[in-house]
Amino acid sequence: MKLLNRDQIESLAKFKSDRFQTTSFFLDTKKRTKTKKEVVLAAKNLVAKAKSRVHQMNLDKEKKNSLLKDLDKISKFCARKLTSYKYSGLALFSCAGEDFWHEFFLPNSPRNRVIIDQNPYIRPLSAIYTEYTRICSLVIDRKEAKWYDIFMGEISLIDSMKSDVPSQVKEGGREGIELSQIEKHTTSRLRDYLKKTAQKTFSIFKKNKFDWLFLGCRDEYRPVFNSLLHPYLKERLKGQIKAIPNDSPTKILDKALKLKKQLKTLEKEDILKTYIAELKKGGLSVYGLKNTLRKLNRGEVHTLLITRHFSKAGKICPKCSFLFVDEAKCPSCQIKTDPVTDVIDEAVEAAFGKNSHVKHINPPSKLKQYGDIGAILRYKT
Ligand SMILES: [Zn+2]
């Protein structure tokens, strides 16, 4: 299935087997950089390498068999699907011993890798997911309003509404009625129509929970429309696109994606600026893995910043799930910690669980100077 909402990632993160380990498989399937043959070959190599790793692992026979079954299932899936696959990335999660299997078609490419761990390795999914903002594009003219949902590079029509605003009045007006009266009438009908449009946008928001609102309309409608918007939507109104309701969805998508890209770049630059400014004045920021994990454990992180693809092994407390760089014993539970393959992935999961934001920063960036990881805090302690 396509990766479309946060619930999918959260339910994946919840899976854990006490008896078996889970295989997470990620494949870059972007055709622009590779031929189909190369993609198929890369998948084969990944599975073969993982199999030899499983054979060398110090696990009981049942566990090993479950992992080998995972890899067979993955290999069969790839043989069946890859030649006609049209997405940029593929993620497969399997725990054959528990009959657990999930497939995700991704709009972005993850790094090729197979991770064997206690639970699904969700970081590449959350990285892709947080890149995608749900946008509602509203396109209005005198005759019609259309609402589009834009997410993960795809567009779909949510709703539309015809107006009853009279068409433009011709010079001279109608018989018996003064031109100014007709204009007045038209203006109030137009205002009603914009009001209805604003109200409908709010009911769409309540259902669809979009992050950003883009507006395509004539310049003169804009101030009126903005004044009619619910405050929640005023916050979300991020920009204007040049479009009319008659435009094709592809055209609207194209314009919206261009605007989104500009806004995303600005947003990341702003976050980094805030982060660094806070650090310099000893305010609401911390840097480096150790400090960041400490703040994350305490639930103090507002926004977690990570250099994309940065990873590091670490420790987790099996009881309180606190994360550490190298503590052998959890300081609060006084029990032995477990090793984790990638503590950054665990940190992303923990952040999800604590309703913190996660921003994956593309290298090169100034975050590198600060240990490739840091956090903006909710409050100062
Ligand atoms: Zn603990």
Residues whose N, C-alpha, C, O or C-beta is under 5 A from the ligand:
A	BS01	ZN	C317 K319 C320 F322 C330 S332 C333
